[in-house]
């Protein structure tokens, strides 16, 4: 029975190989046809290796999407749920494809590690490039070379007899297989004196990929001879613009990735790690950690102990480890990421068009992104996800993404975004999220502390559908010296952010608020900003901060405000600001609670358009009503006393009627003698 099973497995592998070779031949012929009779987008065809048809799962190549279906779209101002929205059936298919890719990568790495450890001739064979087939497709495995030399396009072309990486008549190359760059190996795709064009096969349910797992992947071109990498669908003879059925992608899992002077287009689908160009850390240690000798491990231990004694060891991690903790604090709960799990790299002077995610980075240290242009991403343009630290993004432009232009997600720290431009994106231009990973106990034991120390400086946000810049939570986030034009609001700070710095920015043409601080923001410093055109220049709600030295010119609107403060704002200072325009109030604090200091603000250029009732409402406050009642009582008493009549005479004492009477001595009246009358005498 065992022999029969083995024979059946061999038969299936032979069948899969036969189908693979046949598919590559057909796609290669399609490429030649496309070259001979080019369509609107001339170029070679594409070839990919399909999974074994007997083991296809959901989202396999047996399902062909309807070309008439519209691509996922977004409104002018989409909500987060609408960004990258797809049909439920397409969503299930793409999620299954991502899961299948994860299984393929893990399985390939596990087989390689096992084969290298068994020894003998079989182990020696796996130290050379191998074609590994599984239920999830074929993978070209590039192990570490003994001489340390890098793999090049010549090595790819030689693998499998040239069936999986072919040079086409127009000089471009067709990649028709998954490529796995193992730990310690290096793959260099370099243009040299001529431009290098690589077409990554991508047809419904089957696509090529390049994945470095602990290895090094370099895509190096020059200004005159760039490297072009794109997906290619031989059925349509053009790049694959439909991600619903999976699409070719490039990913570095740990290790190192470098790309310079490259043109990358129409890669990726569904998730960040399969989103196009992805640099991700891994929760599986690379084999380099397992291959260290006993002496090396003892040396690492001694180094860690010495660093801990000197107060340099953090949580006791190894050299090069990264620890993410509370921003600006020395203690507290932290997230620890060992060095062997991180990815490092640089992406410079490249153009990226039509990817699912333009660039996706997670679990990295000191990644450099410079001088790039990202256009038409299906979700976000540049997304720095969990556990990215000490990264620099500079002189990079993101245009036309359906989601945000630049995103710094939770658990990113000390990221500098310098001189970047976000233009005409479907949501925000820049989003910086410093909120904690958890608000209480969690299964993963995530830290409760905020993140921060990141900044946007010298940037430009123009014509984005929602906000120019949005800051959510965190500590010591900053936006400085940036120009923000259009959008619903310019800069929005919310979700309990602390110690935010907004200075030297120029904001123009927002529909509602220029700068908004709301919902628990504390310790914000808003200074030296120039705001022109919104209905409300600076809006502060249930937050505190210092608003100093800003120049505000608002739009002509019935309810315009220069600065508006609402809710609990105790301790807020509004000083030395210049407010111009016309509206109901230059500095509106009538609905604020607590002590709000207003001093030395220049309001000469403000025209008050409020009605008499509005002006009266500004003074209708509880204490004002009490004092008004006291004065009214006095006035009423005076009026009533004037109507009292003669009881109150001018010049007389007011209490004269109540004065005691004068004291008079008593007098004794003498009794007169009795004189009898005539009758009485006659009787006697």
C-alpha positions as CSV (number, residue, x, y, z in Angstrom):
1,X,0.0,0.0,0.0
2,X,2.8,2.3,0.8
3,X,4.4,1.6,-2.5
4,X,1.2,2.4,-4.3
5,X,0.8,5.7,-2.4
6,X,4.3,6.6,-3.3
7,X,3.7,5.7,-6.9
8,X,0.5,7.7,-7.0
9,X,2.4,10.7,-5.5
10,X,5.1,10.4,-8.2
11,X,2.4,10.2,-10.8
12,X,0.7,13.3,-9.5
13,X,4.0,15.2,-9.5
14,X,4.7,14.0,-13.0
15,X,1.3,15.2,-14.1
16,X,1.8,18.5,-12.3
17,X,5.1,19.0,-14.0
18,X,3.7,18.1,-17.4
19,X,0.8,20.6,-16.9
20,X,3.3,23.3,-15.8
21,X,5.6,22.8,-18.8
22,X,2.6,22.9,-21.1
23,X,1.2,26.1,-19.5
24,X,4.6,27.8,-19.8
25,X,4.9,26.8,-23.4
26,X,1.4,28.1,-24.2
27,X,2.1,31.4,-22.3
28,X,5.4,31.7,-24.0
29,X,3.7,31.3,-27.4
30,X,1.2,33.9,-26.4
31,X,4.1,36.2,-25.5
32,X,5.6,35.6,-28.9
33,X,2.2,36.3,-30.6
34,X,1.9,39.5,-28.6
35,X,5.4,40.6,-29.7
36,X,4.6,39.8,-33.3
37,X,1.2,41.5,-33.3
38,X,1.3,44.0,-30.5
39,X,-1.9,45.4,-29.0
40,X,-2.2,48.9,-27.5
41,X,0.3,48.0,-24.8
42,X,3.0,46.1,-26.7
43,X,5.2,43.7,-24.7
44,X,5.9,40.0,-24.2
45,X,3.6,37.5,-22.7
46,X,3.6,36.0,-19.3
47,X,4.1,32.5,-17.9
48,X,3.4,31.1,-14.5
49,X,3.3,27.7,-12.9
50,X,-0.1,26.6,-11.8
51,X,-0.8,24.5,-8.7
52,X,-1.6,20.9,-9.2
53,X,-5.2,20.9,-10.5
54,X,-6.0,17.9,-8.2
55,X,-5.3,20.0,-5.2
56,X,-6.7,23.4,-6.1
57,X,-8.5,25.1,-3.2
58,X,-10.7,28.2,-3.1
59,X,-9.5,30.9,-5.4
60,X,-7.6,28.6,-7.7
61,X,-7.1,28.9,-11.3
62,X,-10.3,27.0,-12.0
63,X,-12.2,30.2,-11.3
64,X,-12.1,32.9,-14.1
65,X,-13.3,36.4,-13.1
66,X,-15.8,38.1,-15.3
67,X,-14.0,40.7,-17.3
68,X,-17.1,42.8,-17.3
69,X,-16.9,43.2,-13.5
70,X,-15.9,46.6,-12.4
71,X,-12.7,47.0,-10.4
72,X,-13.1,47.9,-6.7
73,X,-13.9,51.6,-6.6
74,X,-14.1,54.3,-4.1
75,X,-16.1,57.5,-3.7
76,X,-14.7,61.0,-3.6
77,X,-14.6,60.7,0.2
78,X,-14.6,57.0,1.1
79,X,-14.9,55.7,4.6
80,X,-12.2,53.2,5.8
81,X,-14.5,50.3,5.0
82,X,-14.9,51.4,1.4
83,X,-11.1,51.6,0.7
84,X,-10.2,48.7,-1.5
85,X,-13.8,47.3,-1.2
86,X,-14.4,44.2,-3.3
87,X,-17.2,41.8,-4.0
88,X,-17.7,39.3,-1.1
89,X,-16.9,36.4,-3.5
90,X,-13.7,38.1,-4.6
91,X,-12.8,38.9,-1.0
92,X,-13.0,35.2,-0.1
93,X,-11.0,34.2,-3.1
94,X,-8.2,36.7,-2.4
95,X,-8.0,35.8,1.3
96,X,-7.7,32.1,0.4
97,X,-4.9,33.0,-2.0
98,X,-3.0,34.9,0.7
99,X,-3.4,31.9,3.1
100,X,-2.1,29.6,0.3
101,X,0.9,31.8,-0.3
102,X,1.7,31.7,3.5
103,X,1.5,27.9,3.5
104,X,3.7,27.7,0.4
105,X,6.4,29.9,1.9
106,X,6.4,28.1,5.2
107,X,6.5,24.7,3.6
108,X,9.3,25.6,1.2
109,X,11.4,26.9,4.1
110,X,10.7,23.9,6.2
111,X,11.7,21.5,3.5
112,X,14.9,23.4,2.7
113,X,15.9,23.4,6.4
114,X,15.2,19.7,6.8
115,X,17.1,18.7,3.6
116,X,20.2,20.8,4.6
117,X,20.3,19.1,8.0
118,X,20.1,15.4,6.9
119,X,23.5,15.4,5.4
120,X,24.8,13.2,2.6
121,X,24.4,13.5,-1.1
122,X,20.7,14.7,-0.8
123,X,21.7,17.5,1.4
124,X,24.5,18.5,-1.0
125,X,22.0,18.5,-3.9
126,X,19.8,21.0,-2.0
127,X,22.8,23.4,-1.7
128,X,22.2,24.1,-5.4
129,X,19.2,25.8,-6.9
130,X,16.2,23.4,-6.9
131,X,12.7,23.4,-8.3
132,X,10.4,22.4,-5.5
133,X,6.9,21.4,-6.3
134,X,4.0,21.2,-3.9
135,X,0.2,21.4,-3.9
136,X,0.6,25.2,-3.9
137,X,2.7,25.5,-7.0
138,X,6.3,25.2,-8.1
139,X,9.1,27.3,-6.4
140,X,12.6,27.9,-7.5
141,X,14.6,27.7,-4.3
142,X,17.9,29.6,-4.2
143,X,20.0,28.4,-1.2
144,X,23.1,30.0,0.2
145,X,26.1,29.5,-2.0
146,X,29.3,28.2,-0.5
147,X,31.4,30.9,-2.1
148,X,28.9,33.7,-1.1
149,X,28.3,34.8,-4.7
150,X,25.0,36.4,-5.6
151,X,22.5,34.9,-8.0
152,X,21.8,36.9,-11.1
153,X,19.4,36.7,-14.1
154,X,21.8,34.2,-15.7
155,X,21.2,31.8,-12.8
156,X,17.5,32.3,-13.1
157,X,17.6,31.6,-16.8
158,X,19.7,28.4,-16.3
159,X,17.3,26.9,-13.7
160,X,15.0,24.3,-15.0
161,X,16.7,24.4,-18.4
162,X,15.5,27.9,-19.1
163,X,11.8,27.0,-18.9
164,X,10.9,29.3,-16.1
165,X,12.9,32.5,-16.8
166,X,13.1,33.1,-20.5
167,X,14.4,35.9,-22.6
168,X,11.9,37.0,-25.2
169,X,12.5,38.5,-28.6
170,X,12.1,42.1,-27.5
171,X,14.9,41.6,-24.9
172,X,12.6,41.4,-21.8
173,X,12.5,38.4,-19.5
174,X,9.5,36.3,-18.6
175,X,9.3,34.9,-15.0
176,X,6.9,31.9,-14.8
177,X,7.6,30.5,-11.3
178,X,7.8,31.5,-7.7
179,X,11.4,32.4,-6.6
180,X,12.4,31.7,-2.9
181,X,15.7,33.4,-1.8
182,X,16.8,31.5,1.3
183,X,18.6,32.7,4.3
184,X,22.2,33.6,3.4
185,X,21.5,33.8,-0.3
186,X,21.5,36.9,-2.4
187,X,19.6,37.6,-5.6
188,X,20.7,40.6,-7.7
189,X,18.6,41.8,-10.6
190,X,20.8,44.5,-12.2
191,X,20.3,46.3,-15.4
192,X,23.9,47.0,-16.4
193,X,24.3,49.1,-19.5
194,X,20.8,48.3,-20.9
195,X,17.4,48.6,-19.3
196,X,16.2,45.4,-17.8
197,X,12.5,44.4,-18.2
198,X,11.1,41.5,-16.1
199,X,7.5,40.4,-16.8
200,X,6.1,38.4,-13.8
201,X,3.5,36.0,-15.0
202,X,0.0,36.8,-13.6
203,X,-3.1,35.1,-14.9
204,X,-6.3,34.1,-13.0
205,X,-5.4,32.0,-10.0
206,X,-1.7,31.6,-10.9
207,X,1.1,34.1,-10.6
208,X,4.8,34.4,-10.1
209,X,6.5,35.9,-7.0
210,X,9.9,36.7,-5.6
211,X,10.2,36.1,-1.9
212,X,13.4,36.6,0.2
213,X,13.2,34.7,3.5
214,X,16.2,35.9,5.5
215,X,18.1,36.4,2.3
216,X,19.1,39.5,0.3
217,X,17.1,40.8,-2.7
218,X,18.5,43.7,-4.8
219,X,16.8,45.3,-7.8
220,X,19.4,47.8,-9.1
221,X,19.0,50.0,-12.1
222,X,20.5,53.4,-13.1
223,X,18.9,56.6,-14.2
224,X,19.6,55.8,-17.9
225,X,19.0,52.0,-17.6
226,X,16.3,51.4,-15.0
227,X,14.9,48.0,-14.1
228,X,11.2,47.5,-15.0
229,X,9.2,44.9,-13.1
230,X,5.5,44.4,-13.9
231,X,2.8,41.7,-13.8
232,X,1.8,40.3,-17.2
233,X,-1.3,38.6,-18.3
234,X,-0.8,36.7,-21.6
235,X,-4.5,36.4,-22.1
236,X,-5.0,40.1,-22.4
237,X,-1.4,40.8,-23.5
238,X,-1.0,43.6,-21.0
239,X,-0.2,44.1,-17.3
240,X,-2.6,42.4,-14.9
241,X,-4.9,45.1,-13.5
242,X,-7.3,42.8,-11.8
243,X,-6.2,41.7,-8.3
244,X,-9.4,39.7,-7.6
245,X,-7.8,36.4,-8.6
246,X,-4.3,37.1,-7.2
247,X,-1.4,38.9,-8.7
248,X,2.4,38.7,-8.9
249,X,4.3,40.3,-6.0
250,X,7.7,40.9,-4.4
251,X,8.3,40.4,-0.7
252,X,11.3,40.3,1.7
253,X,10.7,38.4,4.9
254,X,13.5,39.4,7.2
255,X,16.9,39.8,5.7
256,X,17.6,42.8,3.4
257,X,15.9,44.4,0.4
258,X,17.3,47.1,-1.8
259,X,15.7,48.7,-4.9
260,X,17.0,51.6,-6.8
261,X,16.0,53.2,-10.1
262,X,13.2,50.7,-10.8
263,X,9.8,51.0,-12.4
264,X,7.4,48.7,-10.7
265,X,3.8,48.4,-11.8
266,X,0.5,46.5,-11.2
267,X,1.7,44.1,-8.5
268,X,0.0,42.7,-5.4
269,X,-3.4,41.8,-4.0
270,X,-5.4,41.8,-0.8
271,X,-3.0,42.0,2.1
272,X,0.0,44.1,2.9
273,X,2.5,41.2,2.7
274,X,1.2,40.3,-0.8
275,X,0.5,43.9,-1.7
276,X,3.2,44.5,-4.3
277,X,6.5,45.6,-2.7
278,X,6.5,44.4,0.9
279,X,9.3,44.4,3.5
280,X,8.2,42.4,6.5
281,X,9.7,41.0,9.6
282,X,8.9,37.5,10.7
283,X,7.9,35.8,13.9
284,X,9.9,32.7,12.8
285,X,13.6,33.1,13.5
286,X,15.8,32.8,10.4
287,X,18.1,29.9,10.2
288,X,21.1,32.1,10.9
289,X,20.1,32.1,14.6
290,X,20.0,28.2,14.6
291,X,23.3,27.8,12.8
292,X,25.3,29.7,15.4
293,X,28.0,27.7,17.1
294,X,28.1,27.1,20.9
295,X,31.0,29.5,21.2
296,X,29.1,32.2,19.3
297,X,26.0,31.7,21.5
298,X,28.1,32.0,24.7
299,X,29.7,35.1,23.3
300,X,26.3,36.6,22.6
301,X,25.2,35.7,26.2
302,X,28.2,37.4,27.7
303,X,27.6,40.5,25.6
304,X,24.0,40.7,26.6
305,X,24.9,40.3,30.3
306,X,27.5,43.1,30.1
307,X,25.1,45.4,28.3
308,X,22.4,44.8,30.9
309,X,24.8,45.6,33.7
310,X,25.7,48.8,32.0
311,X,22.1,49.7,31.5
312,X,22.2,49.3,27.8
313,X,20.5,46.0,27.3
314,X,16.8,47.1,27.4
315,X,14.8,44.0,28.0
316,X,17.8,41.7,27.6
317,X,17.6,41.2,23.9
318,X,20.4,40.4,21.5
319,X,22.6,42.8,19.7
320,X,20.6,44.8,17.1
321,X,17.3,44.1,18.7
322,X,14.5,46.7,18.7
323,X,12.4,47.5,21.7
324,X,9.3,49.7,21.3
325,X,8.1,51.3,24.5
326,X,6.3,54.4,25.7
327,X,7.2,57.5,23.8
328,X,9.5,59.8,25.7
329,X,9.5,57.5,28.8
330,X,12.1,55.2,30.2
331,X,9.8,52.5,31.6
332,X,6.5,50.8,31.1
333,X,5.4,47.9,29.1
334,X,7.1,47.4,25.7
335,X,7.1,45.3,22.6
336,X,10.3,43.4,22.0
337,X,11.3,42.4,18.4
338,X,14.6,40.3,18.1
339,X,17.0,41.5,15.5
340,X,16.9,38.3,13.5
341,X,13.2,38.9,12.9
342,X,13.6,42.4,11.4
343,X,14.0,43.4,7.8
344,X,16.2,46.2,6.7
345,X,16.4,47.9,3.3
346,X,16.2,50.9,1.1
347,X,13.9,51.9,-1.8
348,X,15.2,54.9,-3.8
349,X,14.5,56.8,-7.0
350,X,11.8,54.4,-8.1
351,X,8.4,54.7,-9.7
352,X,5.6,52.4,-8.4
353,X,2.2,52.4,-10.3
354,X,-1.0,50.5,-9.7
355,X,0.0,48.2,-6.8
356,X,-2.5,47.1,-4.2
357,X,-0.2,48.7,-1.6
358,X,2.4,50.9,-3.1
359,X,5.0,50.1,-0.5
360,X,4.3,48.0,2.7
361,X,6.8,47.8,5.5
362,X,6.4,46.1,8.9
363,X,8.9,44.7,11.5
364,X,11.8,46.8,10.2
365,X,14.6,48.9,11.6
366,X,16.2,51.9,9.8
367,X,14.5,51.4,6.5
368,X,15.1,54.2,4.0
369,X,12.5,55.3,1.4
370,X,13.7,58.2,-0.7
371,X,13.0,59.9,-4.0
372,X,10.1,57.6,-5.1
373,X,6.9,58.3,-6.9
374,X,3.8,56.1,-6.0
375,X,0.7,56.4,-8.2
376,X,-2.7,54.8,-8.3
377,X,-2.5,52.4,-5.4
378,X,-5.6,50.4,-4.8
379,X,-5.4,50.9,-1.0
380,X,-2.6,53.1,0.5
381,X,0.4,54.5,-1.1
382,X,3.2,54.0,1.6
383,X,2.1,52.0,4.6
384,X,4.5,51.6,7.6
385,X,2.8,49.0,9.7
386,X,3.6,47.4,13.1
387,X,7.0,47.6,14.7
388,X,8.7,50.0,12.2
389,X,11.3,52.1,14.0
390,X,13.9,54.6,13.0
391,X,12.7,54.7,9.4
392,X,13.1,57.7,7.1
393,X,10.7,58.6,4.2
394,X,11.8,61.6,2.2
395,X,11.2,63.3,-1.1
396,X,8.5,60.7,-2.0
397,X,5.3,61.5,-3.8
398,X,2.0,59.6,-3.5
399,X,-0.8,60.4,-6.0
400,X,-4.2,58.9,-6.6
401,X,-4.3,56.2,-3.9
402,X,-7.8,55.1,-3.0
403,X,-7.0,55.2,0.6
404,X,-4.3,57.4,2.4
405,X,-1.2,58.7,0.8
406,X,1.2,57.9,3.7
407,X,0.3,55.8,6.8
408,X,2.2,55.3,10.0
409,X,0.2,52.7,11.8
410,X,0.2,51.9,15.5
411,X,3.4,50.6,17.0
412,X,5.6,52.7,14.7
413,X,8.2,55.0,16.4
414,X,10.7,57.6,15.5
415,X,9.7,57.7,11.8
416,X,10.6,60.9,9.9
417,X,8.6,61.9,6.9
418,X,10.5,64.7,5.2
419,X,9.7,66.6,2.0
420,X,7.0,64.2,0.9
421,X,3.9,65.0,-1.2
422,X,0.5,63.5,-1.0
423,X,-1.9,64.5,-3.7
424,X,-5.4,63.6,-4.8
425,X,-5.7,60.6,-2.5
426,X,-9.1,59.1,-1.6
427,X,-8.8,59.8,2.1
428,X,-6.0,61.5,4.1
429,X,-2.7,62.8,2.7
430,X,-0.8,61.7,5.8
431,X,-2.0,59.6,8.8
432,X,0.0,59.1,11.9
433,X,-1.4,56.7,14.5
434,X,0.3,56.5,17.9
435,X,-2.5,54.7,19.8
436,X,-1.7,51.7,22.0
437,X,-2.1,48.2,20.6
438,X,-4.5,47.3,23.4
439,X,-6.6,49.1,26.0
440,X,-6.6,46.2,28.5
441,X,-5.7,42.6,28.8
442,X,-5.3,40.8,25.5
443,X,-4.5,37.3,24.3
444,X,-1.2,38.5,22.8
445,X,-0.3,40.6,25.8
446,X,0.0,43.7,23.7
447,X,1.5,46.8,25.4
448,X,-0.8,49.5,26.8
449,X,1.5,52.4,26.1
450,X,1.2,54.9,23.3
451,X,3.8,55.3,20.6
452,X,5.1,58.4,19.0
453,X,8.2,60.5,18.3
454,X,7.3,60.6,14.6
455,X,6.9,63.7,12.4
456,X,5.9,65.1,9.1
457,X,8.1,68.1,8.1
458,X,8.4,70.0,4.9
459,X,5.6,68.0,3.4
460,X,2.8,68.9,0.9
461,X,-0.8,67.6,1.0
462,X,-2.9,68.8,-1.9
463,X,-6.4,68.0,-2.9
464,X,-7.0,65.0,-0.7
465,X,-10.6,64.0,-0.2
466,X,-10.6,63.9,3.6
467,X,-7.9,65.5,5.7
468,X,-4.4,66.8,4.8
469,X,-2.9,65.3,8.0
470,X,-4.5,63.2,10.7
471,X,-2.9,62.4,14.0
472,X,-4.5,59.8,16.2
473,X,-3.3,59.3,19.8
474,X,0.3,58.9,20.7
475,X,2.9,61.2,22.1
476,X,5.2,63.8,20.7
477,X,3.8,63.7,17.1
478,X,4.7,66.7,15.0
479,X,3.7,68.4,11.8
480,X,6.1,71.2,10.9
481,X,6.7,73.5,7.9
482,X,4.2,71.7,5.7
483,X,1.8,73.1,3.0
484,X,-1.7,71.8,3.1
485,X,-4.2,72.8,0.4
486,X,-7.9,71.8,0.1
487,X,-9.6,68.9,1.7
488,X,-12.4,68.9,4.3
489,X,-9.9,69.8,7.1
490,X,-6.2,70.6,7.1
491,X,-4.7,69.1,10.2
492,X,-6.9,67.0,12.6
493,X,-5.5,65.8,16.0
494,X,-7.8,63.5,18.0
495,X,-8.1,60.3,20.1
496,X,-6.2,61.6,23.1
497,X,-3.0,62.6,21.5
498,X,-0.5,64.3,23.9
499,X,2.3,66.8,23.4
500,X,1.6,67.4,19.7
501,X,3.5,70.1,17.9
502,X,2.0,71.9,15.0
503,X,4.2,74.8,13.8
504,X,5.1,76.8,10.8
505,X,2.5,75.2,8.5
506,X,0.6,76.9,5.7
507,X,-3.0,75.8,5.3
508,X,-5.3,77.0,2.4
509,X,-8.7,76.4,1.2
510,X,-10.1,73.8,3.6
511,X,-13.9,73.4,3.6
512,X,-14.4,73.4,7.4
513,X,-11.5,73.7,9.8
514,X,-7.9,74.6,9.2
515,X,-6.6,72.9,12.3
516,X,-8.8,70.8,14.6
517,X,-7.9,69.5,18.1
518,X,-10.7,67.4,19.5
519,X,-11.7,64.6,21.9
520,X,-9.1,64.6,24.6
521,X,-6.0,66.1,23.1
522,X,-3.7,67.5,25.8
523,X,-0.6,69.7,25.8
524,X,-0.8,70.6,22.2
525,X,1.3,73.5,20.9
526,X,-0.1,75.3,17.8
527,X,2.2,78.1,16.8
528,X,3.3,80.1,13.8
529,X,0.8,78.6,11.4
530,X,-0.8,80.6,8.5
531,X,-4.4,79.6,7.8
532,X,-6.4,81.0,5.0
533,X,-9.9,80.2,3.7
534,X,-11.7,77.8,6.1
535,X,-14.9,78.5,7.9
536,X,-13.1,78.0,11.2
537,X,-9.4,78.7,11.4
538,X,-8.6,76.7,14.6
539,X,-11.2,74.5,16.2
540,X,-10.6,73.1,19.7
541,X,-13.1,70.8,21.4
542,X,-12.7,69.1,24.8
543,X,-9.0,69.5,24.5
544,X,-6.3,71.7,25.9
545,X,-3.3,73.5,24.3
546,X,-1.4,76.6,23.6
547,X,-2.4,78.6,20.5
548,X,0.2,81.3,19.9
549,X,1.3,83.5,17.0
550,X,-0.9,82.1,14.3
551,X,-2.2,84.2,11.4
552,X,-5.8,83.3,10.5
553,X,-8.0,84.6,7.6
554,X,-11.3,82.9,7.4
555,X,-13.8,82.6,4.6
556,X,-16.8,84.9,4.5
557,X,-19.5,82.8,6.1
558,X,-22.4,83.6,8.4
559,X,-21.0,81.4,11.2
560,X,-17.3,81.8,10.6
561,X,-14.9,81.9,13.6
562,X,-11.2,82.7,13.7
563,X,-10.6,80.5,16.8
564,X,-13.4,78.4,18.3
565,X,-13.2,76.7,21.7
566,X,-15.8,74.3,23.0
567,X,-16.2,71.9,25.9
568,X,-13.7,71.4,28.7
569,X,-10.6,73.5,27.8
570,X,-9.3,74.5,31.2
571,X,-5.7,75.8,30.9
572,X,-5.9,76.7,27.2
573,X,-4.0,79.8,26.2
574,X,-4.9,81.9,23.1
575,X,-2.3,84.6,22.8
576,X,-0.6,86.8,20.1
577,X,-2.7,85.6,17.2
578,X,-3.8,87.7,14.3
579,X,-7.4,87.0,13.1
580,X,-8.9,88.6,10.0
581,X,-12.1,88.1,8.1
582,X,-15.8,88.4,9.0
583,X,-18.1,86.2,10.9
584,X,-19.9,85.7,14.2
585,X,-16.7,85.9,16.4
586,X,-13.0,86.2,16.1
587,X,-12.3,84.2,19.2
588,X,-15.3,82.1,20.3
589,X,-15.2,80.8,23.8
590,X,-18.7,81.2,25.0
591,X,-19.3,77.5,25.0
592,X,-16.0,76.6,26.6
593,X,-15.7,75.3,30.2
594,X,-12.8,76.2,32.5
595,X,-10.2,78.9,32.5
596,X,-9.3,79.9,28.9
597,X,-6.7,82.7,28.8
598,X,-7.0,85.3,25.9
599,X,-4.4,87.9,25.7
600,X,-2.8,90.2,23.1
601,X,-4.7,89.0,20.1
602,X,-4.9,91.3,17.1
603,X,-8.5,91.4,16.1
604,X,-8.5,94.8,14.2
605,X,-9.1,93.1,10.9
606,X,-12.2,91.2,12.1
607,X,-15.7,92.3,11.1
608,X,-18.3,91.1,13.5
609,X,-21.5,90.0,11.7
610,X,-23.3,88.5,14.7
611,X,-26.9,89.6,15.4
612,X,-28.0,91.4,18.5
613,X,-29.3,88.1,19.9
614,X,-26.0,86.4,19.3
615,X,-24.2,89.2,21.1
616,X,-26.6,88.9,24.0
617,X,-26.1,85.2,24.3
618,X,-22.4,85.8,24.8
619,X,-23.2,87.5,28.1
620,X,-26.0,85.2,29.2
621,X,-24.1,83.2,31.8
622,X,-25.1,82.1,35.3
623,X,-23.1,84.7,37.3
624,X,-24.1,87.5,34.9
625,X,-27.7,86.6,35.5
626,X,-27.2,86.7,39.3
627,X,-25.7,90.1,39.2
628,X,-28.3,91.4,36.8
629,X,-31.0,90.2,39.2
630,X,-29.3,92.1,42.1
631,X,-29.1,95.4,40.2
632,X,-32.7,94.9,38.9
633,X,-34.0,94.5,42.5
634,X,-32.3,97.8,43.6
635,X,-33.8,99.6,40.6
636,X,-37.3,98.3,41.2
637,X,-37.1,99.2,44.9
638,X,-36.1,102.8,44.0
639,X,-39.0,103.1,41.6
640,X,-41.5,101.8,44.0
641,X,-40.3,104.2,46.7
642,X,-40.9,107.2,44.4
643,X,-44.6,106.1,44.2
644,X,-45.0,106.1,48.0
645,X,-46.7,109.6,48.1
646,X,-46.4,112.2,51.0
647,X,-45.0,109.7,53.4
648,X,-41.7,110.5,52.0
649,X,-40.9,114.3,51.9
650,X,-37.8,115.8,50.5
651,X,-35.4,116.8,53.3
652,X,-37.1,114.9,56.0
653,X,-35.8,112.0,57.9
654,X,-37.0,108.8,56.2
655,X,-38.0,107.3,59.6
656,X,-39.6,110.4,61.1
657,X,-43.0,108.7,61.6
658,X,-41.4,106.0,63.7
659,X,-39.7,108.6,66.1
660,X,-40.8,108.4,69.8
661,X,-43.1,111.1,71.1
662,X,-41.8,113.9,73.4
663,X,-42.0,113.2,77.2
664,X,-44.5,115.4,79.1
665,X,-44.7,115.5,83.0
666,X,-48.0,114.4,84.5
667,X,-50.3,117.2,85.9
668,X,-52.7,116.7,88.9
669,X,-56.1,118.2,88.3
670,X,-57.7,120.0,91.4
671,X,-61.2,119.0,92.3
672,X,-63.6,122.0,92.5
673,X,-65.8,122.5,95.6
674,X,-69.4,121.4,95.2
675,X,-72.0,124.2,95.2
676,X,-75.7,123.0,96.0
677,X,-78.3,124.1,93.6
678,X,-81.5,126.2,94.6
679,X,-83.6,123.1,94.8
680,X,-81.2,121.3,97.1
681,X,-81.3,124.4,99.5
682,X,-85.1,124.4,99.6
683,X,-85.2,120.8,100.7
684,X,-82.8,121.4,103.4
